[in-house]
Amino acid sequence: MDQLRVFARWLNQRSKAGSSSSDKRSVNTRINRGSAKERCQFTLLLCTTNPGLHQTLCTKSRKFSNLSRVGRVAQLDRAPASGAGGRGFEPRLVQKPRVDGGFLFFGGFVPAPLFLLASGSPRRKVLLEALGLPFTVVPNPWDEAAPAWEWAAAQVHRLAREKLIHFLHNHPLNEFPVLTADTLLSFRGKALNKPDDETEAWSFYRRLAGRRHRVLTSFAMGDPKTGRIRQRTVATTVRFVPWDQELYRRYLDRGEWHDAAGGYKIQETGSILVSSLRGSWTNVVGLPIAEVYAMIRQTLRVREV
C-alpha cells in the first residue's frame, strides 16, 4: 500500500501539468501488475487524494450483474468541486438499488467495497479478509483513555460506539457502512488495557497466572443510509497456566506485550500461557468473526430493501 501511495503522489504531480497518453499507459501497467485487491485500493486512493485526477483517469462505472449477491452498485460520479472558481471535480459515490457493481478503471473492473473497517488493527483486517467480502480499511484515530473507576464492560461498549460516531461525524459524505471495534481484558470487573511497558506487562502476568479472566470485544456497525447503529459485545473466558517465573519471563522477552490487550497475543506464542478457553477464539484475537459476519449480512440485507 505504501508503494501505491508513492505512485499516487507521482500521478498527482503529473496531473498538474496535464494528463498524457504515456501517463495513462503507466497507470494501466501499474494496475495490471497488482492483484484485484490492490487495484481496488489504488482506485479509491487516487479518487480521494486528488479530486481532479479521476476526471481523466477514471471512467464512469457500468452496471454489472451476478458479481455479488449482497453488494450494491457504487458508481463513480462527478460533481462540481468546492475549490476556487468551482473548477475541477470531486468523487461522489452514488448507490443505485438492486444493482451490483463497482469501478471501471481503464477497462478493468474493480469491485466496490461493501463496508469500511475504521480500525488500525492488522489482526482485525486479517480476520475480515478470511470472509472474502470486499472492504476498505480507513484510519480512525481515537483517544482510548478511560477513567479508573469505569467497569470493563461499560468501557469497551463506550469506546466502540464513540469510535463509530467519531468517524461518521468526520465523514458526512460517506455512504458505506462502517465497522469499528474495541477489545480489552477484564479481570474481576476491571479493565486491563494495553500495557505501557514491560513492568506493567509483568504485573499483568502476575495477576492473571492460574486465574480466569474475560476478553471483551465490542463491535459496532453504522449505516449512513438508514441511520441505524448496531452494536454487540462478545465475551470469552480464558484461564492462564499457574505461575512459572521462567515461562512468563521468556514470553515477556519476546516483546509480544506491545499493542496487545492484557499484554499477550494468543494468535502468536501467547497460547503457551493459556490452559483453557471458553468461547470465541477469534474474539481473543480482536474480533468475534462469526458474530461480526452475522451483523454485516444483516446490515447489507436491510440496505437492499
C-alpha positions, 0 to 999 in steps of 0.5 A: 500500500505504501508503494501505491501511495508513492505512485499516487503522489507521482500521478498527482504531480503529473496531473498538474501539468496535464494528463498524457497518453504515456501517463495513462499507459503507466497507470494501466501497467501499474494496475495490471501488475497488482492483484484485484485487491490492490487495484481496488485500493489504488482506485479509491486512493487516487479518487480521494487524494486528488479530486481532479485526477479521476476526471481523466483517469477514471471512467464512469462505472457500468452496471454489472450483474451476478458479481455479488449477491449482497453488494450494491452498485457504487458508481463513480460520479462527478460533481462540481468541486468546492475549490476556487472558481468551482473548477475541477471535480470531486468523487461522489459515490452514488448507490443505485438499488438492486444493482451490483457493481463497482469501478471501471478503471481503464477497462478493468473492473474493480469491485466496490467495497461493501463496508469500511473497517475504521480500525488500525488493527492488522489482526482485525483486517486479517480476520475480515479478509478470511470472509472474502467480502470486499472492504476498505480499511480507513484510519480512525484515530481515537483517544482510548483513555478511560477513567479508573473507576469505569467497569470493563464492560461499560468501557469497551461498549463506550469506546466502540460506539464513540469510535463509530460516531467519531468517524461518521461525524468526520465523514458526512459524505460517506455512504458505506457502512462502517465497522469499528471495534474495541477489545480489552481484558477484564479481570474481576470487573476491571479493565486491563488495557494495553500495557505501557511497558514491560513492568506493567506487562509483568504485573499483568502476568502476575495477576492473571497466572492460574486465574480466569479472566474475560476478553471483551470485544465490542463491535459496532456497525453504522449505516449512513443510509438508514441511520441505524447503529448496531452494536454487540459485545462478545465475551470469552473466558480464558484461564492462564497456566499457574505461575512459572517465573521462567515461562512468563519471563521468556514470553515477556522477552519476546516483546509480544506485550506491545499493542496487545490487550492484557499484554499477550497475543494468543494468535502468536506464542501467547497460547503457551500461557493459556490452559483453557478457553471458553468461547470465541477464539477469534474474539481473543484475537480482536474480533468475534468473526462469526458474530461480526459476519452475522451483523454485516449480512444483516446490515447489507440485507436491510440496505437492499430493501 
